[in-house]
């Protein structure tokens, strides 16, 4: 009885087992494929964000280095630099809790 069923449906059983193996157990299975596609789409979105950030930084760099006054202002604000004959006062606000 089993041999008759095997002979009758052997191509279907082999095809079904191969398909099951490919969808579930293989290293490139269907679930991993879906996860990789979603990761690729997320990375493409991040790529667009970082491209716009690069453009913004380049524009800020051009503005900063185009004028010595802007460069001096940046250095004074960011790195608390001062001239030799100046006093520097730093005023900070307490966080309200």
N, C-alpha and C positions, 0 to 999 in steps of 0.2 A: 504494500500500500504506500509506504513512504517512498520507495523507489519510483513508483509510478508518478507520484506528485512531484518528486525531484526532477524527473525527466520532463514532465509537462511544464513546470514553472521554473526551471533552472535559470533561464535568462532573466526572468523577472526578479528572482531572489538574489541573483548576483548583482543585478543593477541596483536593487534596493539597498543591498548591503554596501555597495560602493558609494552610493549617494549618501547614505547615513554616515559612513566613514568620512567622506569629504565635508559634510556639513557640521559634524560634531567633533570628531576625534583628530582630524588632520591638523598640522601646525598652522595652516592657512585656512582655518575654518570660517564659517559664515559669521559667527559672533565676533571674532577678532576683526574681520573685514569691516563690519559695521562700526566697531569702536575706532578703528584706524581712520575711517572716512570722517567720523565726527571730529577726531583730533585734527585732521587736515583742515577741515572747515574752521575750527577754532584758531588754528595757526594762521590761516589766511586773514581772518579778522584782526588778529594781533599784528600781522604784518602791515596792514593798512594803517592801524593806529601808530605804529612805530615809524612808518614813513612820514606821516604828518608831523610827528614829534621831531623827526630829523629836520624837516623843513623849518619848523619853528625855531629850533636851536640854531640852525644856520643863519636865519634872519636875525636872531638876537646877537649872534657872533658878529655879523656884518655891522650891525648898529653899534655894538660895543667897541670894535676896533676901528671904526671909521672916524672917531673923534677922540682926541686925548682927554677931553673933559668927561666924556662918558666912561672912559676907562678908569680915570681917577675916581669918579663917583662910585663905580663898582668896587674898586679896591678898598675904598674907605668904608663902604657899607658892609661888604661881605667879610673882609679880613681885618676890619678895625684898624686900618693903617692911618697914620697921621704924619704931618710934617714935623720937623724938629722943634719949631717954636710954637707948637699948638698943644693945648690940653684937650683930652678926649673924655667926654662924659657919656656914660651909657645909661640910658633910662629904660627900665623894664617894667612891665605891668604884672602884678600878681594875678594868677588864675583865680577866679572866683569859684568857690566850691559850695 
